[in-house]
Amino acid sequence: MLSLRLVRRFGTTPHIAAAAADVPSNDKVFSARNSGESNVMQKPIEIDEPALVKLKNERDPEKLFNLFKANAHNKVVVENRFAFEDTVSRLAGAGRFDYIENLLDHQKTLPQGRREGFIIRIIMLYGRAAMIKHAVDTFYDMHLYGCKRTVKSFNAALKVLTQSRDLEAIESFLRDMPFSFGIELDVFSINIVIKAFCEMGILDKAYLVMVEMERLGIRPDVITYTTLIAAFYKANQWEIANGLWNLMILKGCLPNVATFNVRIQFLVNNRRAWDANKLLALMRCSGICPDEITYNLVIKGFSSAGYLEMVMRVYNSFCHEGCKPNQKIYQTMIHYLCRAGKFDLAYTFCKDSMQKNWYPSVDSIYKLLEGLRKDGKLDKLEKAKYIFFLAQKRIPPFSCDQISVMKSKLLRS
């Protein structure tokens, strides 16, 4: 029985009793009645700080717990996803899992507990706090709150359960729960399990899950194939990854940008920059618009292979299509231009990047300034201004010690 397996792993299922007493939140009411007296100065109405602001500013875990509990019926708080997530995250960070259990179990007994969407949020919040047993129990006990189960709440519980990395519990939950509760699995269920198995390194089981579900009439989508292809490429089993790519095409499931990026990443990692560039061209021919990740990978591939002319061609093509470079592209360009000794061009990219509040790494900054110093293109005063500019910005990961070291090295005679 699934329940016995899960009980053995996660303990007994708690049964929450009656809800906590309602805490009314009555506002002060000021009435100005005419009682024959005139010209009476009325005191200004004192407006309480909004509950969401109080929750955000409260740092004491116990006070935060009491404040949230006092607003259990406040729709402004209850319906605010950020307020829930922020409160649970901070309580989990403080190690007050008892407070989290109290708050969420109380919420389940209130009227909102009859909505599946709300229960899904509770399940995911338990997952955020790594309280896997409570998340699974919440799914089991949904009928106690008058809430109907569907594949959506099943997927939420399954996703949290995969955090346990317990293979037997995941398999039994996937196998038995749909039958027990009359739930029909969908492609999202399969993708959750496949992703978990890939992360666990069980690639054969991940592939078999896709095959088995296809027999049951659940057709894999592009996310299914992309997840498997990425995992097999990462495991250096490129024959299987390429086979999955071909299988995906034969099944009529066209790759998207993420799928192309996975394959381009593999080609770049194996120093096949020209093949990566051909795949980039194939994307355009297929009507798929490459993104910043695609261009960054191809630029990195040509840069590491020493083809700086192709680097600039790809970069110019990227800009010509109306795309704007992001921080990673700037970092890649600066790093490899410095490696190739193109310090003037790297300096131009560096200034452009910094004007957009994107700062290269400490190593890249040091190599750039050191290279300019050796070329005699940057005097001591300019270097000092540059370093002090970085210091004033207080940009992570630049620390005072790192700036001092850089300054002493660059300004030494």
Secondary structure as GFF3:
##gff-version 3
##sequence-region A 1 413
A	DSSP	alpha_helix	2	10	.	.	.	ID=ss1
A	DSSP	alpha_helix	51	57	.	.	.	ID=ss2
A	DSSP	alpha_helix	61	70	.	.	.	ID=ss3
A	DSSP	alpha_helix	75	78	.	.	.	ID=ss4
A	DSSP	alpha_helix	81	93	.	.	.	ID=ss5
A	DSSP	alpha_helix	97	108	.	.	.	ID=ss6
A	DSSP	three_ten_helix	111	114	.	.	.	ID=ss7
A	DSSP	alpha_helix	116	128	.	.	.	ID=ss8
A	DSSP	alpha_helix	132	140	.	.	.	ID=ss9
A	DSSP	three_ten_helix	142	145	.	.	.	ID=ss10
A	DSSP	alpha_helix	151	161	.	.	.	ID=ss11
A	DSSP	three_ten_helix	162	164	.	.	.	ID=ss12
A	DSSP	alpha_helix	167	181	.	.	.	ID=ss13
A	DSSP	alpha_helix	187	199	.	.	.	ID=ss14
A	DSSP	alpha_helix	203	215	.	.	.	ID=ss15
A	DSSP	alpha_helix	222	234	.	.	.	ID=ss16
A	DSSP	alpha_helix	238	250	.	.	.	ID=ss17
A	DSSP	alpha_helix	257	269	.	.	.	ID=ss18
A	DSSP	alpha_helix	273	285	.	.	.	ID=ss19
A	DSSP	alpha_helix	292	305	.	.	.	ID=ss20
A	DSSP	alpha_helix	308	320	.	.	.	ID=ss21
A	DSSP	alpha_helix	327	339	.	.	.	ID=ss22
A	DSSP	alpha_helix	343	355	.	.	.	ID=ss23
A	DSSP	alpha_helix	362	374	.	.	.	ID=ss24
A	DSSP	alpha_helix	380	393	.	.	.	ID=ss25
A	DSSP	alpha_helix	400	410	.	.	.	ID=ss26
###
